[in-house]
Amino acid sequence: MKTYDAVIAGGGLIGGAIAFELARAGLRVAVLDRQEPGREASWAGAGILSPAPEHAGMVPLVPLGKASLARYPQFVADVEEISGRRAGFRPKGTLEALFAGDAPEELSTLVALHRGMGLACEPLRVEEARELEPALSEEVQATALRPEEASVDNRALTRAVLEAARRSGAEIHAGIEVVSIWREGKRCCGVQTSKGKFAAGHTVVAAGCFSARIEGAGDYAPVSPAKGQMVALRAENVSIERVLWSERIYLVPRGDGRILAGATLEHAGFDKRVTAGGVHSILDAAIEIAPGLREAEIVETWAGLRPDSPDHLPILGPVDLEGLLIATGHFRSGILLAPITAKLIREWVVEKHTSMDCERFSPLRFLETKSAARGCASDAGP
Ligand SMILES: Cc1cc2nc3c(=O)[nH]c(=O)nc-3n(C[C@H](O)[C@H](O)[C@H](O)COP(=O)(O)OP(=O)(O)OC[C@H]3O[C@@H](n4cnc5c(N)ncnc54)[C@H](O)[C@@H]3O)c2cc1C
């Protein structure tokens, strides 16, 4: 049996970024993935790097998102240099388009809300927006530019991060399923897998929406899958420079000329089928924001499973079992949050404290909810 400083269950972008960070800190690291690493949510995502919250419940995530976005240029530079691969990073901002009749008032609210959270957001005249993005529909009533946002080719990035981790000394194992946490008394000693035990001083659960299926991890990481369908388009007459965003759709440009359109948000268990209804709703909204896409070729469709948590916030940090850490539940922002997640896990492992307050994201919050619920149940009893 081999012994490591850190074993990571799951080789998606999160597990890969943690492996890269820990290996560069001098730790002996193994990543275990039950299939080819990097083929789940980190492959399926759109790669938008936006710390802007989609609703009030996501506001606690803004500081983490901003910190991660700030790390992105250096993260990509390091990954590209060490892996010898490109990651398709595009720091060109996001253009948000509003359609409704009351768009001007909505625009002022939008700009004020973003600025209140320290996020750059500039109102643009629609004509100015169309100079930047000629593909924008004539029906758009108001626009705002979020100049600090970016996008990345998450498939390319994930491959590059795993390669950079490997070149930094981490072992990346495909085809090894982590079955359970290996627990001895109050300590986690590693993991039990389909290929035997792996011993480690630190064990990190980063298995995306599958994390709760690992025996012994479910109470700390009660994640579930949130399906998202996507469509990739190629159009002779339409090209976009930056992410285009509306209430119904986002369009993300790739370096090879494809435009990604997405995404649905469905609670459909572990089902990854692409459906007629899903593709229809994506195409309808894509053509609304960029009518030239009506002539576009559909080059690919796919679906992936976001790791959602009960409060839709990430689950990060150590638990009450010594040596075990959780890094999952990144839901719609795991591509954005990979650099900061890796940094925080390194700080917990190496420095025993973090440079940011992460209490809000502690895996122990779910244990507290559970024991409170148990308390209520017994209070109500005879
Ligand atoms: C359609 C869609 C669009 C998205 N768009 C964006 C976006 O624009 N921006 C953004 O920031 N985020 C986006 N996301 C979210 C983002 O993709 C995820 O939050 C992120 O990829 C999660 O990464 P992960 O490494 O935790 O999980 P995953 O990438 O799912 O990786 C988990 C890995 O664990 C492995 N595994 C599972 N169980 C086991 C086991 N028992 N043993 C060993 N290995 C195991 C799996 O094989 C997999 O490789 C999107 C997601 C989807 C689906």
The ligand as an ORCA input file, in Angstrom:
! r2SCAN-3c Opt
* xyz 0 1
  C     -23.893     23.033    -18.264
  C     -22.964     23.584    -17.208
  C     -22.499     24.890    -17.328
  C     -21.632     25.404    -16.367
  N     -21.103     26.650    -16.559
  C     -20.218     27.143    -15.673
  C     -19.621     28.416    -15.886
  O     -19.874     29.062    -16.904
  N     -18.752     28.900    -14.941
  C     -18.446     28.191    -13.806
  O     -17.670     28.694    -12.994
  N     -18.987     26.980    -13.585
  C     -19.864     26.444    -14.483
  N     -20.431     25.215    -14.275
  C     -20.154     24.519    -13.017
  C     -18.823     23.816    -13.036
  O     -18.682     23.116    -14.237
  C     -18.721     22.872    -11.833
  O     -19.035     23.562    -10.628
  C     -17.303     22.334    -11.697
  O     -16.867     21.791    -12.924
  C     -17.225     21.265    -10.623
  O     -15.937     20.690    -10.687
  P     -15.595     19.393     -9.839
  O     -14.184     19.074    -10.103
  O     -16.033     19.596     -8.426
  O     -16.590     18.263    -10.409
  P     -16.487     17.359    -11.714
  O     -15.918     18.089    -12.844
  O     -17.838     16.749    -11.878
  O     -15.433     16.254    -11.316
  C     -15.698     15.255    -10.366
  C     -14.804     14.079    -10.693
  O     -14.938     13.099     -9.672
  C     -14.953     11.822    -10.267
  N     -15.599     10.901     -9.327
  C     -16.907     10.851     -8.985
  N     -17.118      9.905     -8.054
  C     -15.911      9.348     -7.798
  C     -15.478      8.334     -6.928
  N     -16.311      7.702     -6.087
  N     -14.165      7.987     -6.941
  C     -13.285      8.607     -7.762
  N     -13.653      9.591     -8.603
  C     -14.943      9.974     -8.612
  C     -15.689     12.022    -11.568
  O     -15.384     10.997    -12.485
  C     -15.184     13.384    -12.002
  O     -14.046     13.298    -12.846
  C     -21.268     24.630    -15.239
  C     -21.711     23.309    -15.132
  C     -22.551     22.782    -16.121
  C     -22.987     21.352    -15.999
*
